[in-house]
Amino acid sequence: MSVEDHRFPCETCGSDLRYQPDAGKLVCDHCGAEAEISGGGPWAKGTIAELDLQAALADALPEAEIEETRTRTCPNCGAIVEFDAATHAQECPFCATPIVTDTGTHRHIKPKGVLPFLLSEAEARKAMTDWLGKLWFAPNGLQDYARKGRRLDGIYVPYWTYDAQTRTQYRGQRGTVYYETRRRQNSDGEMKTIRVQKVRWRGVTGQVARFFDDVLVLASNTLPKRYTDRLAPWDLSALEPYQPEYLAGFRAEAYQVPLEAGFAEARQIMDKTIRRDIKFDIGGDRQRIDKLETTVSAVTFKHILLPVWMAAYKYQGKSFRFVVNARTGAVEGERPWSIWKLSLAALVAAILAAGLGYLVATGQLNAG
């Protein structure tokens, strides 16, 4: 399998075409020529096929589902980022560390779906600077530095999605709340009538079934999950069948989370939903689950790419990363703190507390 470089020459001037989010097509930066994304091949009808998990774990997928891409590994954060063959040096989009070492090719399962970029770089930059402007106690210079800094990097982040049919047998208890009336003597010696809550438990058994569709699991270890999880929700209904044209002008991170480990995380997500289903099925006012056994079948998966705009800035010797959902404009990132602003806030709070204490001590507060 040859290395795919995601470069598409302009038929008019020979320059590279780039996927333009606002146009939804390939556009030449040099001459402005446009080209539609091809719709032929096995995805001509717009369907995104699922792959069998057991076949993939047994390394028995068809060779057509495997691809090789040229990658570079960041020595600082460990990101594995795809670059075209003409790129010899670059900064890591995740931490701004220079990357000069070509780590060769990365053989992996080919993406089945891609969620194309919707926001332009300018729109993402505005969302990021607006977000920075709302941060309390952030250094004033960081927002200016970010606004005047280099362009944001468009990155496709790898994810797994899993489908599965589940059937769960359970044994538990249904609790019914009731009240008993009792009379007690209070501290003043008076007899008072009170209601005491009780729960009557009854054993139950049952079965629940659920089909899980597109359970989403991050396939990267580079970005903290606390950032990527808060970028959700993703409009997976807008997924397009994978076409390399969508990657023109962008980078794609190679997945680092193995397929089996991703499914283990997906099972945890499924199990939480199954427990909610069981409690709903038990009914009553309270529920206890004593035992459950889940059978999972028809497990399929796909490798998909989701778009983010990434900014990695070095400010006063430290790296700060900001991630923008390239569909919704949601922003997450590492926020810096201004020591001067924190000190000033603490001083103001101390002055206000001292002033309030003085008014209380002198009786002026009550008098007012």
SULSUL-V366950 format. One record per helix or strand of 2 or more residues. SS is the DSSP state (H for helix, E for strand). FROM is the first residue (numbers start at 0). LEN is the number of residues. If there is no record, write none. Layout:
SS_FROM_LEN + SS_FROM_LEN
This chain:
E_15_5 + E_24_4 + E_33_2 + H_40_3 + E_50_2 + H_52_5 + H_62_3 + E_65_8 + E_79_3 + E_89_2 + E_97_2 + E_104_5 + E_112_2 + H_120_13 + H_139_9 + E_152_33 + E_190_28 + H_224_7 + H_235_3 + E_239_2 + H_243_4 + E_250_3 + H_258_24 + E_285_30 + E_317_8 + E_330_3 + H_338_24 + H_363_4
